[in-house]
C-alpha cells in the first residue's frame, strides 16, 4: 500500500472529534449539576434555555450557583490531566527527532477512542459525574491534544524547506484546527438534540478509530530510523534520558543570543495563549447565563463562528507574510483579540454576541506565527525538541488559564460576568510589551538560525 506525506487529514479528523466533545462535556456537566442543585430538569425551547432574569427570585440564586459549580468543576477536571499531559508530550514529541513522529499522533488518538467510549457509557447509564476526573486523567496518559499538536507541527516542519513556506503551512494547520473546531461546534448541538449525549460521544469514538487506521496504514514517516537504531535495544531509563537530553541541549548548546530569543518567544507565546484560551473558554458558560440564555443550537452557532475567524486569520497570515515581518503580524493579531474580547464583556444581546467575532477576525494569527518564528530559530534536528516545549507550554498554560479564569468567573459572575473578559484583554499588555522590546533589538530569527547552521556545518567539516 502506497503511503502519503499528508498529515492534514489526520489533524482534521482528530480536531473535529476532540472539539466535538468539548461543548458536549460542558453542557452535560451543566445539566447534571442543574438537576442536582434544583431537583428539576433543564427546561428549554427552540431558541433558549430557561433563565431566571428576576434577581429577587430564589431561582436566580440557584442559577448563579449552577454557573459557579460548573465553572469550578470544569477547572478541577482540567487540572487533573495537566501533569500527565506535560510529561507525555515532552517524551513523545521530543523523541520524534530520533524515532519518528507517528507515535505522537497514534497514541493521542487511541486515548481519545478509549476516553469517548467511557464517556458514552457514563452518560448512557447516568453514572456519577465525578468519574469525569478519572476519564480525564486516563486520557491524558496518552498525551491528548498537546502531544498530537506537537507531533503534527513537527511533522509539518520536517517537510518545509523554505522559511516563508513554513509560516504559511503552519498557519494552514491552525486553519484546519479552526475549521474543524467550528464545524464541530456547529454540529454539536444537533448531535445532542438528535442523538443524545451517549451517541454523540460514540460518534467521536468512531472518528478516532478512523484516524488510527489512517495514521498507521496510510501516513508516511518523515524521520528515517536506521536499521541499527531499530535493532539496538535501549532500556526505558536510557530512552528517557535520551529524550529529555534533546530538550536540554536545545538550550545548553545554543549561543546566548539564540537561547535568549527562544525563551523570549516561548514566554510571548505562553502569555498570549494564556489570555486567549482563558477568555475564549468562558464563552459557553457566558452564553448559557442570562441575559443571553442560549440553548445548545445557538451555542453551536456561536462556536461555528470561529470557523470564519480561523479562515480570515489564515488569509491574514498568507497576505501579511508577503509584505510584513512576522512580529508585526503578531501585533495585528493581538490587537484584534483585544477588540473582540472587550466587546464580549458588554454583549447583552444575541446579535451583539455574534458581532463580537467581527473585531476578532485576525485573533488567531499570533499562534501559528509565533510557532513559525520558534521553528525558524532552531535547526532541523531540533524541531521535535522545540515543538515539545511548545506543546508542554500549551498544556501547562492552558491548565493555569482554565484555573484562573474559571475561578475568576465563579467569583465575579454574580455582579459582572464580563469582568473576566476585560481581565483577559488587560493581560495582553504583557506580550505586547515583550514584543515591543524584541522589535527594538536588531535580532532576526531567520538569520540567527542560518548562522547557527553554518557554524555547526563548518565545525563538522573541520573535524573531518
Backbone torsions as a table, in degrees:
resi	resn	phi	psi	omega
1	UNK	NA	127.7	-179.0
2	UNK	-75.6	130.7	-179.1
3	UNK	-99.4	159.5	-175.8
4	UNK	-123.9	154.8	176.1
5	UNK	-98.8	53.0	-176.0
6	UNK	-125.5	96.6	-176.6
7	UNK	-87.8	-13.4	-175.8
8	UNK	-58.8	-42.1	177.0
9	UNK	-58.7	-40.2	178.3
10	UNK	-63.7	-40.8	178.4
11	UNK	-64.1	-42.5	-179.1
12	UNK	-63.3	-44.4	-178.7
13	UNK	-66.2	-45.7	-179.0
14	UNK	-63.8	-44.3	-178.0
15	UNK	-63.3	-42.0	179.4
16	UNK	-62.7	-46.4	-179.4
17	UNK	-63.2	-41.5	-178.1
18	UNK	-67.7	-49.6	-175.4
19	UNK	-77.3	-14.3	171.6
20	UNK	-66.9	-37.1	-175.5
21	UNK	-82.1	-22.1	-176.5
22	UNK	-60.3	-57.6	178.6
23	UNK	-68.0	-26.7	179.1
24	UNK	-66.2	-45.5	177.9
25	UNK	-62.0	-44.8	-179.2
26	UNK	-59.7	-44.4	-177.9
27	UNK	-72.9	-34.3	178.2
28	UNK	-65.2	-45.0	179.0
29	UNK	-65.0	-40.3	178.4
30	UNK	-58.7	-44.1	-179.3
31	UNK	-67.1	-41.9	-179.2
32	UNK	-64.6	-42.6	179.0
33	UNK	-68.6	-36.1	176.5
34	UNK	-60.5	-45.4	-179.5
35	UNK	-64.0	-39.3	179.8
36	UNK	-70.6	-36.3	-175.9
37	UNK	-78.3	-42.0	-173.8
38	UNK	-103.5	-5.9	-177.6
39	UNK	56.9	34.7	178.0
40	UNK	-152.1	157.9	178.6
41	UNK	-79.6	160.5	-178.0
42	UNK	-78.6	119.0	179.8
43	UNK	-85.6	143.9	179.7
44	UNK	-154.9	162.2	172.7
45	UNK	-127.4	-158.8	-173.2
46	UNK	-72.7	-19.1	-175.1
47	UNK	-120.8	-28.0	-174.1
48	UNK	-136.9	162.4	167.9
49	UNK	-97.3	148.7	-177.9
50	UNK	-58.9	129.5	176.2
51	UNK	-135.1	137.2	175.0
52	UNK	-90.6	122.6	-177.2
53	UNK	-98.4	-17.8	-178.7
54	UNK	-81.4	111.2	-174.6
55	UNK	-68.5	-18.5	178.6
56	UNK	-85.0	-9.8	-179.5
57	UNK	-79.5	134.6	177.4
58	UNK	-58.0	-27.4	178.5
59	UNK	-64.6	-29.9	178.1
60	UNK	-65.5	-40.9	178.8
61	UNK	-64.6	-41.2	177.0
62	UNK	-62.2	-38.8	-179.5
63	UNK	-62.2	-45.5	178.6
64	UNK	-66.7	-33.7	178.1
65	UNK	-64.7	-40.2	176.9
66	UNK	-63.6	-41.2	177.6
67	UNK	-58.8	-46.8	-178.6
68	UNK	-64.8	-46.5	-178.6
69	UNK	-63.3	-41.9	179.5
70	UNK	-64.3	-43.4	179.7
71	UNK	-60.5	-46.2	-179.1
72	UNK	-69.1	-37.0	178.4
73	UNK	-62.7	-45.0	179.1
74	UNK	-63.5	-37.3	178.1
75	UNK	-64.2	-47.4	-179.0
76	UNK	-64.4	-38.3	179.0
77	UNK	-64.9	-39.6	179.0
78	UNK	-67.4	-40.0	179.5
79	UNK	-64.3	-28.0	-179.6
80	UNK	-60.9	-32.2	-175.7
81	UNK	-97.4	0.1	-170.8
82	UNK	-66.5	-57.2	-173.9
83	UNK	-62.1	-48.6	178.2
84	UNK	-59.4	-39.2	-179.7
85	UNK	-62.9	-39.6	179.7
86	UNK	-63.8	-48.3	-178.1
87	UNK	-63.1	-45.1	-178.6
88	UNK	-65.9	-39.6	180.0
89	UNK	-62.7	-44.1	178.5
90	UNK	-59.9	-47.2	-174.8
91	UNK	-66.7	-51.0	-172.8
92	UNK	-74.1	-45.1	-175.2
93	UNK	-71.2	-44.4	178.4
94	UNK	-67.2	-36.2	179.0
95	UNK	-65.5	-19.7	179.7
96	UNK	-63.7	-23.3	177.7
97	UNK	-61.5	-25.9	-176.9
98	UNK	-113.0	-32.8	-171.9
99	UNK	-120.8	12.9	173.3
100	UNK	102.6	156.0	-174.6
101	UNK	-91.0	-20.2	-168.2
102	UNK	-66.2	-28.5	178.7
103	UNK	-62.3	-37.4	-179.6
104	UNK	-74.6	-7.4	175.8
105	UNK	-101.6	-36.4	-176.1
106	UNK	-74.0	-48.5	-173.6
107	UNK	-61.1	-44.3	175.6
108	UNK	-60.5	-33.0	177.6
109	UNK	-67.7	-38.8	176.1
110	UNK	-63.9	-43.8	177.4
111	UNK	-61.8	-40.3	177.9
112	UNK	-64.8	-38.2	177.8
113	UNK	-61.5	-50.9	-177.5
114	UNK	-66.0	-43.2	-178.3
115	UNK	-61.5	-42.8	-178.1
116	UNK	-71.6	-30.7	173.3
117	UNK	-63.6	-42.2	178.7
118	UNK	-67.2	-39.4	177.7
119	UNK	-65.1	-36.7	177.0
120	UNK	-62.4	-43.6	178.7
121	UNK	-66.2	-39.8	-179.4
122	UNK	-61.1	-46.3	-177.7
123	UNK	-74.8	-32.0	-179.5
124	UNK	-67.0	-43.1	-177.9
125	UNK	-94.2	3.9	179.0
126	UNK	53.2	46.9	178.7
127	UNK	-72.6	169.8	-179.9
128	UNK	-58.6	131.1	-178.7
129	UNK	-71.4	-4.6	173.0
130	UNK	-66.2	-20.9	178.5
131	UNK	-65.2	-18.5	176.1
132	UNK	-54.8	-35.4	-179.6
133	UNK	-63.0	-44.5	-179.9
134	UNK	-65.4	-41.5	179.6
135	UNK	-65.9	-41.4	178.7
136	UNK	-62.3	-42.7	178.8
137	UNK	-65.9	-43.5	-179.1
138	UNK	-62.6	-44.4	179.9
139	UNK	-62.8	-33.2	-179.5
140	UNK	-69.1	-21.1	178.8
141	UNK	-67.1	-17.3	177.8
142	UNK	-97.0	1.3	176.0
143	UNK	104.4	-32.9	177.4
144	UNK	57.5	-155.1	-171.2
145	UNK	-63.2	-39.5	-175.7
146	UNK	-60.9	-45.0	179.9
147	UNK	-65.1	-42.3	-179.5
148	UNK	-63.9	-43.7	179.0
149	UNK	-62.6	-47.0	179.9
150	UNK	-59.6	-45.3	178.8
151	UNK	-65.3	-39.5	-179.9
152	UNK	-65.4	-43.3	179.8
153	UNK	-71.1	-35.9	174.9
154	UNK	-64.1	-38.5	176.2
155	UNK	-59.3	-46.3	179.5
156	UNK	-63.9	-43.0	-178.9
157	UNK	-62.3	-32.8	177.7
158	UNK	-63.6	-30.3	-175.0
159	UNK	-88.4	-20.2	-174.3
160	UNK	-93.2	125.6	178.7
161	UNK	-101.1	-32.3	179.7
162	UNK	-94.2	144.5	-175.3
163	UNK	-67.4	-42.7	179.5
164	UNK	-65.6	-37.6	177.4
165	UNK	-62.4	-36.8	-179.3
166	UNK	-65.2	-43.6	179.1
167	UNK	-60.8	-46.0	-178.0
168	UNK	-68.9	-39.6	-177.9
169	UNK	-68.3	-40.2	177.2
170	UNK	-66.7	-39.0	176.3
171	UNK	-64.2	-34.4	178.1
172	UNK	-64.8	-37.3	177.5
173	UNK	-66.2	-41.2	175.4
174	UNK	-63.8	-33.2	174.9
175	UNK	-62.5	-41.9	178.1
176	UNK	-61.7	-43.2	176.4
177	UNK	-60.2	-43.2	-179.5
178	UNK	-66.0	-44.9	178.8
179	UNK	-63.4	-43.0	-178.9
180	UNK	-66.9	-42.6	179.4
181	UNK	-66.7	-38.3	178.0
182	UNK	-65.8	-44.2	178.3
183	UNK	-65.4	-38.8	178.1
184	UNK	-64.9	-42.3	178.1
185	UNK	-64.8	-39.4	179.7
186	UNK	-63.6	-41.7	-176.1
187	UNK	-86.4	-14.7	-175.2
188	UNK	-59.9	-41.9	179.5
189	UNK	-63.5	-40.2	178.8
190	UNK	-69.4	-35.8	175.6
191	UNK	-61.8	-45.8	-179.5
192	UNK	-62.5	-45.4	-176.7
193	UNK	-71.9	-35.9	-176.7
194	UNK	-86.8	-36.9	-174.7
195	UNK	-111.7	-22.4	-174.0
196	UNK	88.5	170.1	-176.9
197	UNK	-64.7	-45.3	-176.1
198	UNK	-59.6	-46.1	-177.4
199	UNK	-74.4	-24.4	173.9
200	UNK	-65.4	-43.3	173.9
201	UNK	-63.9	-32.1	177.3
202	UNK	-65.4	-37.5	176.6
203	UNK	-62.3	-43.2	178.0
204	UNK	-62.2	-38.1	177.9
205	UNK	-61.9	-43.0	180.0
206	UNK	-63.3	-40.7	178.7
207	UNK	-63.7	-41.6	177.2
208	UNK	-63.7	-36.7	178.4
209	UNK	-64.3	-43.7	176.5
210	UNK	-60.2	-41.1	-178.9
211	UNK	-64.2	-39.7	179.6
212	UNK	-60.0	-44.1	179.6
213	UNK	-65.3	-39.6	179.8
214	UNK	-64.0	-46.9	-176.9
215	UNK	-65.0	-42.0	-175.7
216	UNK	-73.3	-43.6	-168.7
217	UNK	-102.4	-21.5	-175.5
218	UNK	-116.3	-22.6	-175.3
219	UNK	-87.2	129.4	178.0
220	UNK	-81.5	149.5	177.7
221	UNK	-85.0	139.2	179.2
222	UNK	-91.8	-24.3	179.6
223	UNK	-100.4	119.4	-179.1
224	UNK	-82.5	123.1	178.0
225	UNK	-100.4	121.8	-177.4
226	UNK	-68.8	158.5	177.7
227	UNK	-62.1	-32.0	179.1
228	UNK	-63.4	-42.3	178.9
229	UNK	-66.8	-37.3	-179.2
230	UNK	-67.2	-36.6	-176.5
231	UNK	-86.8	-15.4	-179.2
232	UNK	-84.3	120.9	179.2
233	UNK	-86.3	130.0	-179.6
234	UNK	-121.1	134.6	179.9
235	UNK	-67.4	161.7	-178.0
236	UNK	-61.9	-42.0	-179.2
237	UNK	-65.8	-43.1	178.9
238	UNK	-64.9	-37.2	177.9
239	UNK	-64.2	-40.9	178.1
240	UNK	-65.9	-41.2	177.7
241	UNK	-60.9	-41.9	-179.5
242	UNK	-64.8	-38.8	-179.9
243	UNK	-67.4	-50.8	-178.4
244	UNK	-68.0	-26.0	179.3
245	UNK	-65.7	-30.3	178.3
246	UNK	-62.8	-42.5	177.8
247	UNK	-68.9	-40.9	-179.9
248	UNK	-63.5	-43.9	-177.8
249	UNK	-71.1	-21.6	176.5
250	UNK	-57.7	-35.9	179.0
251	UNK	-95.6	-37.4	-175.4
252	UNK	-67.1	-44.6	-173.8
253	UNK	-85.3	-5.1	-177.7
254	UNK	-83.4	158.0	173.8
255	UNK	-69.5	165.3	-177.4
256	UNK	-61.2	-42.6	-179.3
257	UNK	-65.6	-43.8	-179.3
258	UNK	-65.4	-42.9	-179.9
259	UNK	-62.5	-43.1	179.4
260	UNK	-64.4	-41.1	-180.0
261	UNK	-63.8	-41.4	178.2
262	UNK	-61.5	-45.4	-179.1
263	UNK	-63.7	-43.4	-179.5
264	UNK	-63.5	-43.9	179.9
265	UNK	-67.0	-39.4	176.4
266	UNK	-63.8	-40.2	178.8
267	UNK	-65.3	-42.4	178.2
268	UNK	-62.6	-44.7	177.0
269	UNK	-59.4	-44.5	-177.4
270	UNK	-63.4	-44.7	-176.6
271	UNK	-67.8	-42.5	179.4
272	UNK	-69.1	-39.9	178.1
273	UNK	-61.9	-37.7	178.2
274	UNK	-60.5	-49.4	-178.0
275	UNK	-70.3	-40.2	-176.7
276	UNK	-67.9	-48.3	179.3
277	UNK	-64.9	-44.7	-178.0
278	UNK	-60.2	-45.1	-179.3
279	UNK	-70.4	-46.3	-175.7
280	UNK	-71.2	-26.1	-177.9
281	UNK	-69.3	-17.3	-177.8
282	UNK	-90.2	-3.5	-174.1
283	UNK	-60.5	-42.2	-176.8
284	UNK	-62.6	-48.5	178.8
285	UNK	-63.4	-40.6	179.7
286	UNK	-62.0	-38.2	-178.3
287	UNK	-77.2	-26.6	176.8
288	UNK	-73.1	-25.5	-175.3
289	UNK	-84.1	167.9	175.1
290	UNK	-72.6	150.3	8.3
291	UNK	-93.0	0.3	-177.8
292	UNK	-74.4	-51.6	175.4
293	UNK	55.5	46.6	-178.7
294	UNK	-74.0	150.9	172.1
295	UNK	-97.3	-173.0	-173.6
296	UNK	-66.8	-27.7	179.4
297	UNK	-69.7	-46.4	179.2
298	UNK	-67.3	-35.5	176.3
299	UNK	-63.4	-38.0	175.7
300	UNK	-63.1	-42.0	176.5
301	UNK	-61.1	-42.7	179.8
302	UNK	-63.2	-42.8	178.2
303	UNK	-65.3	-33.3	-178.3
304	UNK	-68.5	-23.4	178.8
305	UNK	-65.6	-18.5	174.1
306	UNK	-64.1	-20.7	176.0
307	UNK	-60.8	-46.7	179.1
308	UNK	-65.7	-35.2	179.6
309	UNK	-65.9	-44.0	179.9
310	UNK	-66.2	-36.0	178.7
311	UNK	-67.4	-47.7	180.0
312	UNK	-67.5	-32.5	176.8
313	UNK	-66.5	-40.7	177.0
314	UNK	-63.7	-44.0	178.1
315	UNK	-62.4	-36.2	177.3
316	UNK	-63.4	-45.3	177.7
317	UNK	-62.0	-44.0	-178.0
318	UNK	-61.5	-44.0	-177.6
319	UNK	-77.2	-46.1	-176.4
320	UNK	-68.1	-28.2	-178.2
321	UNK	-66.4	-17.6	178.5
322	UNK	-84.1	-15.1	-175.1
323	UNK	-135.0	-9.2	-177.8
324	UNK	-127.8	152.3	171.3
325	UNK	-70.0	156.2	-178.0
326	UNK	-55.1	-38.5	-174.3
327	UNK	-65.8	-32.4	178.2
328	UNK	-71.5	-33.5	177.2
329	UNK	-64.1	-39.5	178.2
330	UNK	-64.0	-41.3	177.3
331	UNK	-56.9	-49.1	-177.6
332	UNK	-60.4	-43.1	-179.7
333	UNK	-63.5	-40.2	-179.9
334	UNK	-66.4	-41.9	177.8
335	UNK	-66.3	-32.7	175.6
336	UNK	-63.2	-42.9	179.2
337	UNK	-64.5	-43.3	-179.2
338	UNK	-59.0	-44.1	179.6
339	UNK	-60.9	-41.9	-178.5
340	UNK	-71.4	-42.0	-175.0
341	UNK	-73.2	-32.1	175.4
342	UNK	-66.9	-40.0	177.7
343	UNK	-64.0	-38.0	179.8
344	UNK	-63.4	-32.6	-178.2
345	UNK	-61.5	-25.2	-176.8
346	UNK	-116.1	13.6	179.6
347	UNK	-78.0	117.7	-178.0
348	UNK	-119.5	-2.9	178.2
349	UNK	-125.4	159.5	-179.5
350	UNK	-61.8	-43.6	-179.9
351	UNK	-60.7	-46.6	-178.4
352	UNK	-65.0	-35.6	179.5
353	UNK	-66.7	-36.5	175.7
354	UNK	-70.6	-35.3	180.0
355	UNK	-70.8	-13.4	176.2
356	UNK	-56.6	-31.2	-176.6
357	UNK	-71.3	-16.7	-177.4
358	UNK	-65.3	-54.5	177.0
359	UNK	-68.5	-14.5	-178.3
360	UNK	-91.9	11.5	-171.7
361	UNK	-60.8	-21.6	-177.9
362	UNK	-115.6	15.2	-172.0
363	UNK	-73.3	-15.6	178.0
364	UNK	-79.3	-16.5	-171.2
365	UNK	-57.7	-40.5	-177.2
366	UNK	-60.9	-30.8	-175.7
367	UNK	-64.8	-57.3	179.4
368	UNK	-67.2	-33.5	-177.6
369	UNK	-68.8	-40.9	176.7
370	UNK	-65.9	-36.9	174.3
371	UNK	-60.5	-44.5	-179.7
372	UNK	-64.8	-40.9	178.7
373	UNK	-60.7	-41.7	178.0
374	UNK	-67.3	-39.2	179.6
375	UNK	-65.4	-33.2	179.7
376	UNK	-71.6	-26.4	-177.4
377	UNK	-71.3	-34.3	-171.0
378	UNK	-98.9	167.4	179.5
379	UNK	-80.9	169.6	-179.1
380	UNK	-61.8	-33.7	-178.5
381	UNK	-79.1	-3.7	-178.8
382	UNK	-112.2	7.7	-176.8
383	UNK	-62.5	-44.0	179.7
384	UNK	-61.8	-40.0	-178.7
385	UNK	-65.2	-44.5	-177.5
386	UNK	-70.8	-37.4	178.1
387	UNK	-74.0	-24.5	171.7
388	UNK	-66.1	-41.5	176.4
389	UNK	-62.0	-43.8	179.7
390	UNK	-63.1	-44.3	-179.3
391	UNK	-61.9	-42.4	179.4
392	UNK	-65.3	-40.4	177.3
393	UNK	-63.8	-36.8	178.2
394	UNK	-62.9	-43.1	179.5
395	UNK	-65.6	-50.8	-177.1
396	UNK	-64.2	-46.6	-179.4
397	UNK	-66.1	-40.9	178.7
398	UNK	-62.0	-42.7	179.7
399	UNK	-64.8	-45.8	178.3
400	UNK	-63.4	-38.6	-179.7
401	UNK	-65.2	-45.4	177.6
402	UNK	-60.2	-43.1	-178.5
403	UNK	-63.1	-47.1	-177.2
404	UNK	-67.0	-49.9	-173.4
405	UNK	-74.2	-35.4	176.5
406	UNK	-68.4	-38.6	176.6
407	UNK	-65.8	-42.6	179.2
408	UNK	-64.4	-41.2	179.3
409	UNK	-64.9	-42.0	178.6
410	UNK	-62.1	-34.5	-177.8
411	UNK	-80.5	-22.6	-173.6
412	UNK	-114.8	-5.3	-174.7
413	UNK	-62.4	-28.7	-176.9
414	UNK	-71.3	-31.7	-175.9
415	UNK	-112.7	-26.9	176.0
416	UNK	-161.9	92.4	-177.5
417	UNK	-60.4	-26.5	-177.4
418	UNK	-81.6	-0.6	-177.7
419	UNK	-60.6	-38.8	-179.4
420	UNK	-61.7	-33.9	178.4
421	UNK	-68.4	-40.9	177.5
422	UNK	-66.3	-37.2	176.5
423	UNK	-62.0	-41.4	178.0
424	UNK	-62.2	-42.4	178.6
425	UNK	-63.9	-40.5	179.5
426	UNK	-64.1	-35.8	-179.8
427	UNK	-66.7	-21.5	178.6
428	UNK	-63.4	-15.3	177.6
429	UNK	-61.3	-32.9	-177.3
430	UNK	-65.3	-56.2	178.2
431	UNK	-63.9	-30.9	177.2
432	UNK	-64.7	-40.0	178.8
433	UNK	-66.0	-40.9	178.7
434	UNK	-63.3	-41.7	179.0
435	UNK	-65.3	-36.8	176.8
436	UNK	-61.3	-42.4	177.6
437	UNK	-64.7	-42.0	-179.7
438	UNK	-66.2	-35.4	-179.7
439	UNK	-68.6	-28.7	-179.3
440	UNK	-77.5	-13.2	177.9
441	UNK	-84.3	169.6	-178.7
442	UNK	-98.9	14.8	-177.0
443	UNK	-80.6	139.6	174.0
444	UNK	-128.7	115.9	-171.7
445	UNK	-61.9	-32.0	-179.3
446	UNK	-67.4	-44.5	179.3
447	UNK	-64.1	-38.9	-179.0
448	UNK	-62.6	-42.5	-179.2
449	UNK	-65.2	-43.6	-178.3
450	UNK	-68.9	-36.6	179.4
451	UNK	-66.3	-39.8	178.2
452	UNK	-63.3	-40.0	-178.6
453	UNK	-65.6	-41.1	-179.8
454	UNK	-65.0	-37.5	178.9
455	UNK	-65.1	-42.7	179.7
456	UNK	-66.4	-41.9	-179.0
457	UNK	-63.8	-41.3	-179.6
458	UNK	-67.5	-36.5	177.5
459	UNK	-64.6	-40.1	179.8
460	UNK	-66.4	-39.3	-179.2
461	UNK	-69.0	-34.3	177.3
462	UNK	-67.6	-37.1	179.3
463	UNK	-65.3	-34.0	178.4
464	UNK	-71.5	NA	NA
